[in-house]
Amino acid sequence: MNQPAHFTATCGQLLIELATVQDYQRVGELTAQSYFAAGHFDSPDHQYLKFVQKVAARAKDTEIYVVRRHGEILGSMTLIQHGSSYADIALPGELEIRMLSVDPKAQRSGIGKAMVQASIDRARRESGLTAVSLTTGESWHSARALYESMGFIHQSQRDWLVPGTEIQLVVYRYDLEQ
C-alpha cells in the first residue's frame, strides 16, 4: 500500500493524519478501551483486544491514522487494501476501514464521521481504488445509521460470522463514483 505521508485531513478542530511510532501505544490502548467500553467483549483480556494493541506490526502492512484535537489523540482507524494479511473483506479496488475507534469520552462528537470521510478522501487519491468498504456489528444501529447517512450501501451477500462465535458482522461499501 502506498504510504501517503502527505495525506492529512481536517474537520473543524480535528486533524487526521498518519500515526507516528510515538502514537502506537495510545492507538492500541484507545482501540481496546473503546471496544471494551462499548460492550463488544466480556473481558479486557480478550484475544482480539490484545490483537488490536499490536499497532507496530499492523503499521508495516497498513495505514494507521489518528485523530487529534488540540494535540490529544481521540480516535484512530486502520486502512487496508486487498491482499494485505490484515484485510478481512477488501476486494480488489477497495480500501477497507478496520479498527475504527473513538475515545469513549469523545464519542458522538463527529470524530467517527470525520474519520470515515477522511478514508473516502484518501481512497480518491489513489488510482485503482473504486470503493471503500467496512464491517460493523449487525446490532450496532448508530454506526450503521452513520454509514448509511454517508452513502454506504449494505452488501448483505458479504455479511459473515466472527469465526467460532454467533456474532454477525455486516459489510458496507461506498462507491467512489458517487
HELIX and SHEET records of a PDB file:
HELIX    1   1 VAL A   21  ASP A   23  5                                   3    
HELIX    2   2 TYR A   24  ALA A   37  1                                  14    
HELIX    3   3 GLN A   47  PHE A   51  1                                   5    
HELIX    4   4 VAL A   55  ALA A   59  1                                   5    
HELIX    5   5 PRO A  104  ALA A  106  5                                   3    
HELIX    6   6 ILE A  111  ARG A  124  1                                  14    
HELIX    7   7 HIS A  141  SER A  149  1                                   9    
HELIX    8   8 SER A  156  ARG A  158  5                                   3    
SHEET    1   A 8 THR A   8  CYS A  11  0                                        
SHEET    2   A 8 LEU A  14  LEU A  18 -1                                        
SHEET    3   A 8 GLU A  63  ARG A  69 -1                                        
SHEET    4   A 8 GLU A  72  GLN A  81 -1                                        
SHEET    5   A 8 GLU A  94  VAL A 102 -1                                        
SHEET    6   A 8 ALA A 131  GLY A 137  1                                        
SHEET    7   A 8 GLN A 168  ASP A 175 -1                                        
SHEET    8   A 8 ILE A 153  HIS A 154 -1                                        
SHEET    1   B 8 THR A   8  CYS A  11  0                                        
SHEET    2   B 8 LEU A  14  LEU A  18 -1                                        
SHEET    3   B 8 GLU A  63  ARG A  69 -1                                        
SHEET    4   B 8 GLU A  72  GLN A  81 -1                                        
SHEET    5   B 8 GLU A  94  VAL A 102 -1                                        
SHEET    6   B 8 ALA A 131  GLY A 137  1                                        
SHEET    7   B 8 GLN A 168  ASP A 175 -1                                        
SHEET    8   B 8 TRP A 160  LEU A 161 -1                                        
END                                                                             
